[in-house]
Amino acid sequence: MQENQIIKSTKDKKSKNSILSPKLDVVFQILFGEVGSEEITKDLLSSILDEQINTVDLNQNIVLRRRNLKDKMGIVDVLAKINDNEYCNIEMQILDNRDNIKRILYYWARKYSTELQKGIPYTNLKRTICVLIADFTIDILENLEFHTQWKIIEEKGRKTVLTDDLELHIIELTKMRKNKATGKDEKLLEWLSFLNDPESKEVTNYMKNNESMKKAKEKLNTMSEDERIRRLAELREKAILDELEVKAYNYKKGKSDGLEQGRVEGKLLKNKEIAKKMKEKGYLVEDIIEITNLPKEEIEKL
């Protein structure tokens, strides 16, 4: 079962206790979404979009890292304004929640529509891009390449693109080719290798010719020594592992009338345990809500 493989992989990485995994969403967001990361994010995006990016603005991202643990923290995807007038939303996902396509469409629609303020003409709407980097295989894309690009096209005739305003990129890390990265996908595969294992020998070689990747590794090293980020990453990782273990238990139990109820109750119980520990360590209620998705009233009762 795929979930069991993810559990083993994550536990193996945790046992090394050295560098944080850039595939963990909270780590990915600080690494690529924090102001000051413009250069490395620009290099990553140019490899995904296969186009020149002149400027990247990360100012709209909520800051995850604070000196004071009691400061409010938000967890969001990386939002980059590129070339001054286009937006790109990047989401890193470890868990397969089976709603990936609707999720990426929702993110696109939300960002595209919020740019149109009252009284502003539709012509002001700009190209909006959403990127999903998935650490799993998406069923309906099983027979496609590791990187797929999607737009609205006319299906009956010449496959004409209706508009460039909608653009979706889906990257499945599980489909990465094992051989040496070459050709058009070379730069993207190098960055994906970094996400998979930033300490591998091949990544070390890539960094010799990629200054942005070298800076990303240096920042990741610094982040891994930050106690607050490590604690946040460990809690997030625990929440993911607990959810996977609940799924694995229900899978073994089989399809029964109580399967869904058991999954929900199991996840709720684990989240309550995590929330209680976070509360004991002095985290704000807003922080706990972001990690566990429990309602404020429930957390205050713990």
Secondary structure as UniProt FT lines:
FT   HELIX           2..16
FT   TURN            22..23
FT   HELIX           25..33
FT   TURN            35..36
FT   HELIX           38..49
FT   STRAND          56..57
FT   TURN            59..60
FT   TURN            69..70
FT   STRAND          78..82
FT   TURN            83..85
FT   STRAND          86..93
FT   HELIX           100..114
FT   TURN            118..119
FT   HELIX           122..124
FT   STRAND          128..134
FT   HELIX           139..141
FT   TURN            142..143
FT   STRAND          147..153
FT   TURN            155..158
FT   STRAND          161..172
FT   HELIX           173..175
FT   HELIX           183..185
FT   HELIX           186..196
FT   TURN            198..199
FT   HELIX           201..207
FT   HELIX           211..224
FT   HELIX           227..253
FT   TURN            257..258
FT   HELIX           259..280
FT   TURN            281..282
FT   HELIX           285..292
FT   HELIX           296..301
//
